[in-house]
């Protein structure tokens, strides 16, 4: 599964105006770059260096509920190995904000929060916060992060917003979670086995380490993804990150504890190896990459050394093939959507398409084809260049392969 995050930093402006829901024509307060830059920098530095007093000094003393939440966030981050943490102003007047009851000056700001995890992120994770800033006694303060909620301006939810984050360190993995320590160690063990398996199949041109986030409930996972819980019910894990970036991206494997917990030990390993493959292939995945190729390759890596046959791994598609219902085309994007009646068959058919390339040509042909597709051009041209087949010929060969392997 793929989720794409993007943000644009517009930079600090010399004039920051408070957003007034009453549309007052009174002059907006003047704000200079150094004032906000000082607030952002000192607040970020205080959190990064675990200076609670300095951190709270940047929060409006009159914003009691927000102050209490931020005290909890500061504590929740205690174990998280942060390498960097910074704020940047994207825009002001970001959401409707009525005047303060006490007449204090304030402004509604969209702020980009960037952070990196030590030893894992070479590029920052970029998140968006919609915050209220207030000015008292000549100083600007953070004063709230939920005033924009009613107008649809919700700050991105982070794991540490949900509770104290525990950490498990693996040889190739870092697990951040709200689950018990034992569960986090098990995630780390599975991830540590996944990384070398992925490297064997894909190669070494990726960071060869993975970050796993493990919320305690499906609802918490959904909040982290900013979706309804039903969207990921039954999906054991997803990978978040940016597609096709040139530098090593800051991907996360996000676990759904409710679905993941129902899996066998084998199933858990398959899921984490599948998602780790998405981390490895991220730089070679973009809008040109069909889902049957990205999901099929991830499953090919995950099942490659399982020793299990095609009918066992693809039972839904096997049932269809035996009943004479061979798919007429490779699975398309709609087939992979949550709730699709063809979801299981889509994954199984994609896996067998990629397995066929690896079996009938070579594993190297599959991975080279994958990388080539992201360079642009038509899929038909890439199939012809890598396999000597048109799309129609490849589809016919895949259909014959399904009959052979599943009938």
C-alpha positions as CSV (number, residue, x, y, z in Angstrom):
1,X,0.0,0.0,0.0
2,X,1.3,3.5,-0.8
3,X,0.7,6.8,0.8
4,X,2.3,10.0,-0.5
5,X,3.1,13.0,1.6
6,X,4.1,16.3,0.2
7,X,4.6,19.8,1.7
8,X,5.8,23.1,0.3
9,X,7.7,25.5,2.6
10,X,6.9,29.1,1.6
11,X,9.2,30.6,4.2
12,X,8.8,33.1,6.9
13,X,7.2,36.4,5.9
14,X,7.9,39.9,7.1
15,X,4.3,40.5,7.9
16,X,2.1,38.0,9.7
17,X,-1.6,38.9,10.1
18,X,-4.0,37.4,12.6
19,X,-7.0,35.7,11.0
20,X,-10.2,37.3,12.3
21,X,-13.5,35.5,11.7
22,X,-15.3,38.8,12.1
23,X,-13.3,40.2,9.1
24,X,-12.3,43.3,11.1
25,X,-10.7,46.0,9.1
26,X,-8.4,46.9,12.0
27,X,-4.6,46.7,11.1
28,X,-3.1,43.3,11.7
29,X,-0.2,43.0,14.1
30,X,3.2,43.4,12.6
31,X,5.5,40.4,13.0
32,X,9.1,40.3,11.9
33,X,11.0,37.2,10.8
34,X,13.4,37.2,13.7
35,X,10.6,37.1,16.3
36,X,9.0,33.9,14.8
37,X,12.3,32.4,13.9
38,X,13.4,32.8,17.5
39,X,10.2,31.2,18.8
40,X,10.5,28.3,16.3
41,X,14.2,27.7,16.8
42,X,14.2,27.9,20.6
43,X,11.1,25.7,20.9
44,X,12.6,23.1,18.6
45,X,16.0,23.2,20.3
46,X,14.4,22.8,23.7
47,X,12.6,19.6,22.6
48,X,15.6,18.2,20.9
49,X,17.8,18.7,23.9
50,X,15.1,17.6,26.4
51,X,14.9,21.0,28.1
52,X,11.4,21.0,29.6
53,X,11.6,24.4,31.1
54,X,12.7,26.0,27.8
55,X,10.1,24.0,25.9
56,X,7.2,25.2,28.1
57,X,8.5,28.8,27.9
58,X,7.4,28.8,24.3
59,X,3.8,28.0,25.1
60,X,1.3,30.6,26.1
61,X,0.8,30.3,29.9
62,X,-2.9,31.2,29.4
63,X,-3.5,28.3,27.0
64,X,-3.9,25.8,29.8
65,X,-5.4,22.8,27.9
66,X,-2.8,23.1,25.1
67,X,0.0,23.5,27.5
68,X,-1.0,20.3,29.3
69,X,-1.2,18.4,26.0
70,X,2.3,19.7,25.1
71,X,3.7,18.7,28.5
72,X,2.4,15.2,27.7
73,X,3.9,15.2,24.2
74,X,7.3,16.3,25.6
75,X,7.2,13.3,28.0
76,X,5.9,10.9,25.3
77,X,9.0,11.7,23.2
78,X,11.5,10.9,25.9
79,X,12.7,7.6,24.4
80,X,12.5,8.6,20.7
81,X,16.0,9.0,19.2
82,X,15.6,12.3,17.4
83,X,18.4,13.6,15.2
84,X,16.7,16.8,14.2
85,X,13.4,18.7,14.8
86,X,12.5,22.0,13.2
87,X,9.6,24.3,12.4
88,X,9.0,26.4,9.3
89,X,6.2,28.8,8.6
90,X,4.2,27.9,5.5
91,X,1.5,30.6,5.7
92,X,-0.6,32.7,8.0
93,X,-4.4,33.3,7.8
94,X,-4.4,29.5,7.4
95,X,-7.8,29.0,9.1
96,X,-10.7,31.1,10.5
97,X,-9.8,32.3,14.0
98,X,-12.1,34.5,16.1
99,X,-10.6,37.2,18.3
100,X,-9.3,36.1,21.6
101,X,-11.6,36.7,24.6
102,X,-8.9,38.7,26.4
103,X,-8.1,40.8,23.4
104,X,-4.6,39.3,22.9
105,X,-3.1,39.4,19.4
106,X,-3.0,36.1,17.7
107,X,-2.7,34.5,14.2
108,X,-3.6,31.2,12.6
109,X,-0.6,29.6,11.1
110,X,0.2,26.6,8.9
111,X,3.5,25.3,10.1
112,X,5.7,22.5,8.7
113,X,7.3,20.3,11.3
114,X,10.3,18.4,10.0
115,X,12.1,15.7,12.1
116,X,14.6,12.9,11.6
117,X,15.3,9.8,13.6
118,X,18.9,9.2,14.5
119,X,20.6,6.5,12.5
120,X,17.7,6.0,10.2
121,X,16.4,9.1,8.4
122,X,18.7,10.7,5.9
123,X,15.8,12.9,4.8
124,X,13.3,14.5,7.2
125,X,9.7,13.4,7.7
126,X,7.6,16.4,6.8
127,X,4.3,17.0,8.7
128,X,1.8,19.8,8.8
129,X,0.5,21.5,11.9
130,X,-2.2,24.2,12.1
131,X,-1.4,26.3,15.2
132,X,-2.6,29.4,16.9
133,X,0.2,31.8,17.8
134,X,-0.4,34.5,20.4
135,X,1.6,37.6,21.3
136,X,1.9,38.7,24.9
137,X,4.2,41.3,26.5
138,X,6.3,41.6,23.3
139,X,6.7,37.8,22.7
140,X,5.1,35.2,20.4
141,X,3.9,31.9,21.8
142,X,2.4,28.7,20.6
143,X,-1.2,28.6,22.0
144,X,-3.1,25.8,20.3
145,X,-3.3,23.2,17.6
146,X,-7.0,22.4,17.3
147,X,-8.6,25.8,16.6
148,X,-8.7,24.9,12.9
149,X,-10.4,21.6,13.3
150,X,-13.9,22.8,12.8
151,X,-12.9,24.3,9.4
152,X,-11.2,21.1,8.3
153,X,-7.6,22.2,9.2
154,X,-6.4,19.3,11.3
155,X,-2.8,18.9,12.3
156,X,-1.1,15.7,11.3
157,X,-1.3,13.2,14.2
158,X,2.0,11.7,15.3
159,X,2.6,8.6,17.5
160,X,3.7,10.7,20.4
161,X,0.4,12.5,20.3
162,X,-1.3,9.3,21.2
163,X,0.8,8.2,24.3
164,X,4.2,7.4,25.7
165,X,6.4,6.0,22.8
166,X,8.4,2.9,23.6
167,X,11.4,1.9,21.5
168,X,12.9,-1.4,20.4
169,X,16.2,-1.4,18.6
170,X,17.0,-4.2,16.1
171,X,20.1,-4.9,14.1
172,X,18.4,-3.4,11.0
173,X,15.3,-1.9,12.5
174,X,13.9,0.7,14.8
175,X,10.4,0.1,16.2
176,X,8.4,2.9,17.8
177,X,5.2,2.0,19.5
178,X,2.5,2.2,22.0
179,X,2.3,-1.6,22.3
180,X,4.0,-3.6,25.2
181,X,7.8,-4.0,25.0
182,X,7.5,-7.7,24.1
183,X,5.4,-6.9,21.0
184,X,7.8,-4.3,19.9
185,X,10.7,-6.7,20.2
186,X,8.8,-9.2,18.1
187,X,8.2,-6.5,15.4
188,X,12.0,-5.8,15.4
189,X,12.9,-9.5,15.1
190,X,10.6,-9.8,12.0
191,X,11.9,-6.6,10.5
192,X,15.5,-7.7,11.1
193,X,14.8,-10.9,9.1
194,X,13.0,-8.9,6.4
195,X,15.9,-6.5,5.6
196,X,18.5,-9.1,4.4
197,X,15.7,-11.0,2.5
198,X,14.9,-7.8,0.6
199,X,18.5,-6.9,0.0
200,X,19.1,-10.4,-1.5
201,X,16.3,-9.9,-4.0
202,X,16.4,-6.1,-4.7
203,X,20.1,-5.3,-4.2
204,X,22.0,-2.9,-1.9
205,X,20.9,0.4,-3.3
206,X,18.7,1.3,-0.4
207,X,19.4,2.2,3.2
208,X,19.0,-1.5,4.4
209,X,17.2,-0.5,7.5
210,X,13.5,0.1,8.4
211,X,11.5,2.1,10.8
212,X,8.3,0.4,12.1
213,X,5.5,2.4,13.9
214,X,3.2,0.3,16.1
215,X,0.1,2.0,17.4
216,X,-2.0,0.1,20.0
217,X,-5.3,0.1,18.1
218,X,-6.7,0.3,14.6
219,X,-8.2,3.7,15.5
220,X,-4.8,5.0,16.3
221,X,-3.4,3.7,13.1
222,X,-6.2,5.4,11.2
223,X,-5.6,8.7,12.9
224,X,-1.9,8.5,12.0
225,X,-3.0,8.1,8.3
226,X,-5.8,10.7,8.6
227,X,-8.4,8.2,7.4
228,X,-11.4,6.5,8.8
229,X,-10.7,3.2,10.6
230,X,-12.8,1.2,8.2
231,X,-10.4,2.1,5.4
232,X,-7.7,-0.2,6.8
233,X,-9.7,-2.7,8.7
234,X,-8.2,-6.1,7.8
235,X,-5.1,-4.6,6.4
236,X,-2.1,-5.7,8.5
237,X,0.4,-3.0,7.6
238,X,1.1,-0.1,5.2
239,X,4.1,1.8,4.1
240,X,4.1,5.6,4.1
241,X,6.6,7.8,2.2
242,X,7.3,9.8,-0.9
243,X,7.5,8.1,-4.3
244,X,10.4,8.5,-6.6
245,X,12.6,10.8,-4.5
246,X,16.3,10.9,-5.4
247,X,17.6,10.8,-1.8
248,X,16.9,8.0,0.7
249,X,13.3,8.8,1.9
250,X,12.0,8.6,5.4
251,X,9.6,5.7,5.0
252,X,7.6,4.2,7.8
253,X,6.0,0.7,8.0
254,X,2.8,1.3,10.0
255,X,1.3,-1.8,11.6
256,X,-2.4,-2.4,12.3
257,X,-2.1,-4.3,15.5
258,X,-5.6,-5.8,15.3
259,X,-5.2,-7.4,11.8
260,X,-1.5,-8.1,12.3
261,X,-2.2,-9.9,15.6
262,X,-4.5,-12.4,13.9
263,X,-1.7,-13.6,11.6
264,X,0.5,-16.7,12.1
265,X,4.2,-16.3,12.6
266,X,4.6,-17.0,8.9
267,X,2.0,-14.4,7.9
268,X,3.6,-11.7,10.1
269,X,7.0,-12.3,8.5
270,X,5.4,-12.1,5.0
271,X,3.7,-8.8,5.8
272,X,6.8,-7.1,7.2
273,X,9.0,-8.4,4.3
274,X,6.4,-7.2,1.8
275,X,6.3,-3.7,3.4
276,X,10.1,-3.6,3.7
277,X,10.3,-4.2,0.0
278,X,8.2,-1.1,-0.6
279,X,10.8,0.8,1.5
280,X,13.6,-0.6,-0.6
281,X,11.9,0.1,-4.0
282,X,10.6,3.6,-3.1
283,X,13.2,5.5,-5.2
284,X,12.3,3.3,-8.2
285,X,8.5,3.6,-7.8
286,X,6.5,6.4,-9.2
287,X,3.2,7.1,-11.1
288,X,4.5,5.1,-14.0
289,X,4.7,1.9,-11.9
290,X,1.5,-0.2,-12.1
291,X,0.3,-1.6,-8.9
292,X,0.5,-5.1,-10.1
293,X,4.2,-4.6,-10.5
294,X,4.9,-2.9,-7.2
295,X,2.6,-5.1,-5.1
296,X,3.5,-8.2,-7.0
297,X,7.3,-7.6,-6.6
298,X,6.8,-7.0,-2.9
299,X,4.9,-10.4,-2.6
300,X,7.5,-12.1,-4.7
301,X,10.2,-11.1,-2.3
302,X,8.1,-12.0,0.7
303,X,7.3,-15.5,-0.5
304,X,10.4,-16.2,-2.5
305,X,12.0,-18.5,0.1
306,X,8.8,-19.8,1.7
307,X,8.8,-23.2,0.0
308,X,5.1,-23.0,-0.4
309,X,3.3,-23.7,-3.7
310,X,1.2,-21.3,-5.7
311,X,-2.2,-22.9,-4.8
312,X,-1.5,-22.4,-1.1
313,X,-0.3,-18.8,-1.5
314,X,-3.0,-17.8,-4.0
315,X,-6.1,-19.8,-2.9
316,X,-8.8,-17.3,-4.2
317,X,-7.3,-17.1,-7.6
318,X,-6.7,-20.8,-7.7
319,X,-10.5,-21.3,-7.0
320,X,-11.3,-19.0,-9.9
321,X,-8.9,-20.7,-12.3
322,X,-10.2,-24.1,-11.5
323,X,-13.7,-22.9,-12.1
324,X,-12.7,-21.6,-15.5
325,X,-12.6,-18.0,-14.5
326,X,-9.1,-17.0,-15.6
327,X,-8.7,-13.1,-15.4
328,X,-9.0,-11.4,-18.7
329,X,-6.4,-8.8,-17.9
330,X,-3.7,-7.9,-15.4
331,X,-5.1,-6.4,-12.2
332,X,-5.6,-2.6,-12.4
333,X,-5.5,0.1,-9.7
334,X,-9.3,-0.3,-8.9
335,X,-8.8,-4.0,-8.1
336,X,-6.3,-3.0,-5.3
337,X,-8.6,-0.6,-3.5
338,X,-9.8,-1.6,0.0
339,X,-13.1,-3.2,-0.2
340,X,-12.7,-4.4,-3.8
341,X,-14.3,-7.7,-4.5
342,X,-11.2,-8.6,-6.5
343,X,-8.7,-7.5,-3.8
344,X,-7.4,-11.0,-2.9
345,X,-7.2,-12.0,-6.6
346,X,-5.4,-8.8,-7.5
347,X,-2.6,-9.4,-5.0
348,X,-2.4,-13.1,-6.0
349,X,-2.4,-12.4,-9.7
350,X,0.2,-9.6,-9.3
351,X,2.5,-12.0,-7.3
352,X,2.2,-14.6,-10.0
353,X,2.9,-12.1,-12.8
354,X,6.2,-11.1,-11.1
355,X,7.0,-14.7,-10.1
356,X,6.6,-15.7,-13.7
357,X,9.1,-13.0,-14.8
358,X,11.6,-14.2,-12.2
359,X,11.1,-17.9,-13.1
360,X,11.0,-17.7,-16.9
361,X,13.6,-15.0,-17.3
362,X,15.5,-14.3,-14.0
363,X,15.2,-12.4,-10.7
364,X,17.6,-9.8,-12.1
365,X,15.3,-9.3,-15.1
366,X,12.3,-8.6,-12.8
367,X,14.2,-6.0,-10.7
368,X,15.8,-4.4,-13.8
369,X,12.3,-4.2,-15.4
370,X,10.9,-2.6,-12.2
371,X,13.6,0.1,-12.2
372,X,13.2,0.8,-15.9
373,X,9.5,1.4,-15.7
374,X,10.0,4.3,-13.3
375,X,12.2,6.1,-15.9
376,X,9.1,6.9,-18.0
377,X,7.8,5.6,-21.3
378,X,5.0,3.2,-21.9
379,X,4.6,-0.1,-20.1
380,X,4.3,-1.8,-23.5
381,X,7.7,-0.5,-24.5
382,X,9.3,-1.6,-21.3
383,X,7.8,-5.1,-21.5
384,X,9.1,-5.4,-25.1
385,X,12.6,-4.1,-24.1
386,X,12.9,-6.4,-21.0
387,X,11.0,-9.5,-22.1
388,X,10.5,-9.2,-25.9
389,X,6.7,-9.2,-25.4
390,X,3.9,-6.8,-26.0
391,X,1.4,-6.2,-23.2
392,X,-1.1,-8.5,-24.9
393,X,1.5,-11.2,-25.3
394,X,2.7,-10.8,-21.7
395,X,-0.9,-11.1,-20.5
396,X,-1.5,-14.2,-22.5
397,X,1.6,-15.8,-21.2
398,X,0.6,-14.9,-17.6
399,X,-2.9,-16.5,-18.2
400,X,-1.2,-19.7,-19.3
401,X,1.1,-19.5,-16.3
402,X,-2.0,-19.2,-14.0
403,X,-3.5,-22.3,-15.6
404,X,-0.3,-24.2,-15.2
405,X,0.4,-23.2,-11.6
406,X,-3.1,-23.2,-10.2
407,X,-5.2,-25.6,-12.1
